[in-house]
Amino acid sequence: MTKTLTFAAIHFFIGFTIVYLLTGSLAIGGLVALIEPTCNTVAYFFHEKIWNYFRLKRAKNTRTGFYPTAMQAQ
């Protein structure tokens, strides 16, 4: 969870800075910086969960000696 929160903080800073430099508006920069990183942080959290699920599944298959081939995957 710490990794997700630090990612969100960095994303917020970058998003705010870019939008502020493009528009000159603190309000628009702040709004975009809150909405866009929030959506990406939630997506990133679930991406990590899904990534770990498949990583563990693959590790389990490797330990059991099951190696799916292209034909088996279909």
CNS distance restraints for C-alpha pairs under 8 A (distance, minus, plus):
assign (resid   1 and name CA) (resid   5 and name CA) 6.33 0.50 0.50
assign (resid   2 and name CA) (resid   6 and name CA) 6.17 0.50 0.50
assign (resid   3 and name CA) (resid   7 and name CA) 6.09 0.50 0.50
assign (resid   4 and name CA) (resid   8 and name CA) 6.19 0.50 0.50
assign (resid   4 and name CA) (resid  41 and name CA) 6.72 0.50 0.50
assign (resid   4 and name CA) (resid  44 and name CA) 7.45 0.50 0.50
assign (resid   4 and name CA) (resid  45 and name CA) 6.55 0.50 0.50
assign (resid   5 and name CA) (resid   9 and name CA) 6.28 0.50 0.50
assign (resid   5 and name CA) (resid  41 and name CA) 7.97 0.50 0.50
assign (resid   6 and name CA) (resid  10 and name CA) 6.30 0.50 0.50
assign (resid   7 and name CA) (resid  11 and name CA) 6.05 0.50 0.50
assign (resid   7 and name CA) (resid  41 and name CA) 7.43 0.50 0.50
assign (resid   8 and name CA) (resid  12 and name CA) 5.96 0.50 0.50
assign (resid   8 and name CA) (resid  37 and name CA) 6.19 0.50 0.50
assign (resid   8 and name CA) (resid  38 and name CA) 7.20 0.50 0.50
assign (resid   8 and name CA) (resid  41 and name CA) 5.82 0.50 0.50
assign (resid   9 and name CA) (resid  13 and name CA) 6.29 0.50 0.50
assign (resid  10 and name CA) (resid  14 and name CA) 6.23 0.50 0.50
assign (resid  11 and name CA) (resid  15 and name CA) 5.93 0.50 0.50
assign (resid  11 and name CA) (resid  33 and name CA) 7.94 0.50 0.50
assign (resid  11 and name CA) (resid  37 and name CA) 5.78 0.50 0.50
assign (resid  12 and name CA) (resid  16 and name CA) 5.99 0.50 0.50
assign (resid  12 and name CA) (resid  33 and name CA) 5.17 0.50 0.50
assign (resid  12 and name CA) (resid  34 and name CA) 6.63 0.50 0.50
assign (resid  12 and name CA) (resid  37 and name CA) 5.73 0.50 0.50
assign (resid  13 and name CA) (resid  17 and name CA) 6.06 0.50 0.50
assign (resid  13 and name CA) (resid  33 and name CA) 7.35 0.50 0.50
assign (resid  14 and name CA) (resid  18 and name CA) 6.13 0.50 0.50
assign (resid  14 and name CA) (resid  33 and name CA) 7.98 0.50 0.50
assign (resid  15 and name CA) (resid  19 and name CA) 6.19 0.50 0.50
assign (resid  15 and name CA) (resid  29 and name CA) 7.48 0.50 0.50
assign (resid  15 and name CA) (resid  32 and name CA) 7.09 0.50 0.50
assign (resid  15 and name CA) (resid  33 and name CA) 4.91 0.50 0.50
assign (resid  15 and name CA) (resid  36 and name CA) 7.72 0.50 0.50
assign (resid  15 and name CA) (resid  37 and name CA) 7.37 0.50 0.50
assign (resid  16 and name CA) (resid  20 and name CA) 5.87 0.50 0.50
assign (resid  16 and name CA) (resid  29 and name CA) 4.81 0.50 0.50
assign (resid  16 and name CA) (resid  30 and name CA) 5.80 0.50 0.50
assign (resid  16 and name CA) (resid  32 and name CA) 6.91 0.50 0.50
assign (resid  16 and name CA) (resid  33 and name CA) 4.65 0.50 0.50
assign (resid  17 and name CA) (resid  21 and name CA) 6.04 0.50 0.50
assign (resid  17 and name CA) (resid  29 and name CA) 7.14 0.50 0.50
assign (resid  18 and name CA) (resid  22 and name CA) 6.18 0.50 0.50
assign (resid  18 and name CA) (resid  29 and name CA) 7.76 0.50 0.50
assign (resid  19 and name CA) (resid  23 and name CA) 5.96 0.50 0.50
assign (resid  19 and name CA) (resid  24 and name CA) 7.70 0.50 0.50
assign (resid  19 and name CA) (resid  25 and name CA) 7.94 0.50 0.50
assign (resid  19 and name CA) (resid  28 and name CA) 7.26 0.50 0.50
assign (resid  19 and name CA) (resid  29 and name CA) 4.87 0.50 0.50
assign (resid  19 and name CA) (resid  32 and name CA) 7.32 0.50 0.50
assign (resid  19 and name CA) (resid  33 and name CA) 7.78 0.50 0.50
assign (resid  20 and name CA) (resid  24 and name CA) 4.87 0.50 0.50
assign (resid  20 and name CA) (resid  25 and name CA) 5.52 0.50 0.50
assign (resid  20 and name CA) (resid  26 and name CA) 6.08 0.50 0.50
assign (resid  20 and name CA) (resid  28 and name CA) 7.26 0.50 0.50
assign (resid  20 and name CA) (resid  29 and name CA) 4.73 0.50 0.50
assign (resid  23 and name CA) (resid  28 and name CA) 7.57 0.50 0.50
assign (resid  23 and name CA) (resid  29 and name CA) 7.57 0.50 0.50
assign (resid  24 and name CA) (resid  29 and name CA) 7.96 0.50 0.50
assign (resid  25 and name CA) (resid  29 and name CA) 5.96 0.50 0.50
assign (resid  26 and name CA) (resid  30 and name CA) 5.84 0.50 0.50
assign (resid  27 and name CA) (resid  31 and name CA) 6.07 0.50 0.50
assign (resid  28 and name CA) (resid  32 and name CA) 6.02 0.50 0.50
assign (resid  29 and name CA) (resid  33 and name CA) 5.86 0.50 0.50
assign (resid  30 and name CA) (resid  34 and name CA) 6.11 0.50 0.50
assign (resid  31 and name CA) (resid  35 and name CA) 6.24 0.50 0.50
assign (resid  32 and name CA) (resid  36 and name CA) 5.78 0.50 0.50
assign (resid  33 and name CA) (resid  37 and name CA) 6.21 0.50 0.50
assign (resid  34 and name CA) (resid  38 and name CA) 6.09 0.50 0.50
assign (resid  35 and name CA) (resid  39 and name CA) 6.36 0.50 0.50
assign (resid  36 and name CA) (resid  40 and name CA) 6.28 0.50 0.50
assign (resid  37 and name CA) (resid  41 and name CA) 5.78 0.50 0.50
assign (resid  38 and name CA) (resid  42 and name CA) 6.30 0.50 0.50
assign (resid  39 and name CA) (resid  43 and name CA) 6.25 0.50 0.50
assign (resid  40 and name CA) (resid  44 and name CA) 5.89 0.50 0.50
assign (resid  41 and name CA) (resid  45 and name CA) 6.12 0.50 0.50
assign (resid  42 and name CA) (resid  46 and name CA) 6.50 0.50 0.50
assign (resid  43 and name CA) (resid  47 and name CA) 5.99 0.50 0.50
assign (resid  44 and name CA) (resid  48 and name CA) 6.15 0.50 0.50
assign (resid  45 and name CA) (resid  49 and name CA) 6.49 0.50 0.50
assign (resid  46 and name CA) (resid  50 and name CA) 6.15 0.50 0.50
assign (resid  47 and name CA) (resid  51 and name CA) 5.93 0.50 0.50
assign (resid  48 and name CA) (resid  52 and name CA) 6.03 0.50 0.50
assign (resid  49 and name CA) (resid  53 and name CA) 6.21 0.50 0.50
assign (resid  50 and name CA) (resid  54 and name CA) 6.41 0.50 0.50
assign (resid  51 and name CA) (resid  55 and name CA) 6.09 0.50 0.50
assign (resid  52 and name CA) (resid  56 and name CA) 5.98 0.50 0.50
assign (resid  53 and name CA) (resid  57 and name CA) 6.11 0.50 0.50
assign (resid  54 and name CA) (resid  58 and name CA) 5.99 0.50 0.50
assign (resid  55 and name CA) (resid  59 and name CA) 6.18 0.50 0.50
assign (resid  56 and name CA) (resid  60 and name CA) 6.10 0.50 0.50
assign (resid  57 and name CA) (resid  61 and name CA) 6.24 0.50 0.50
assign (resid  58 and name CA) (resid  62 and name CA) 6.13 0.50 0.50
assign (resid  59 and name CA) (resid  63 and name CA) 6.30 0.50 0.50
assign (resid  60 and name CA) (resid  64 and name CA) 6.36 0.50 0.50
assign (resid  61 and name CA) (resid  65 and name CA) 6.17 0.50 0.50
assign (resid  61 and name CA) (resid  66 and name CA) 5.07 0.50 0.50
assign (resid  61 and name CA) (resid  67 and name CA) 6.60 0.50 0.50
assign (resid  62 and name CA) (resid  66 and name CA) 5.99 0.50 0.50
assign (resid  62 and name CA) (resid  67 and name CA) 6.59 0.50 0.50
assign (resid  68 and name CA) (resid  72 and name CA) 5.70 0.50 0.50
assign (resid  68 and name CA) (resid  73 and name CA) 6.25 0.50 0.50
assign (resid  69 and name CA) (resid  73 and name CA) 6.18 0.50 0.50
assign (resid  70 and name CA) (resid  74 and name CA) 6.69 0.50 0.50
